[in-house]
């Protein structure tokens, strides 16, 4: 199959399809963690809420990558970065959600997910959960990344994050 993997199914039965061709391309040392990481990501899709199918894909994929990141199964090529869109998905949104969790406390992303249960998507879930609209949160996050990069450039090393 093309791609890496995907989850499919109904409320009563789920399936995860995984490309063995993709895994065969991994080095022996990476294969184990990549299998675990991809399965973690796809398993999240089996259990997460999607606002009755109205949530944008970037947040759906970001939540799955956030869980993968929290499990310590992020691949070495992932990079934390800002950009124009908070909901670019996958690792970009995953790292943003991890930052939200650090900033607003354990359970923040679980609460975001729960706010998408049985209702259409509304971006106000971010304000309801954190007190700030998502666009403002993204600006703060991008500024945080820029400040951290400046510190790293000036020191030549990575400094601990003390902006919390």
Secondary structure, 3 states (H helix, E strand, C coil): CCCCEEEEECCCCEEEEECHHHHHCCCHHHHHHHHHHHHHHHHHHHHCCCCCCCCCHHHHHHHHHHHHHHCCCCCCCCCCCCCCCCCCCHHHHHHHHHHHHHHHCCCHHHHHHHCCCCCCCCCHHHHHHHCCCHHHHHHHHHHHHHHHHHHHHHHCCCCCCCCC
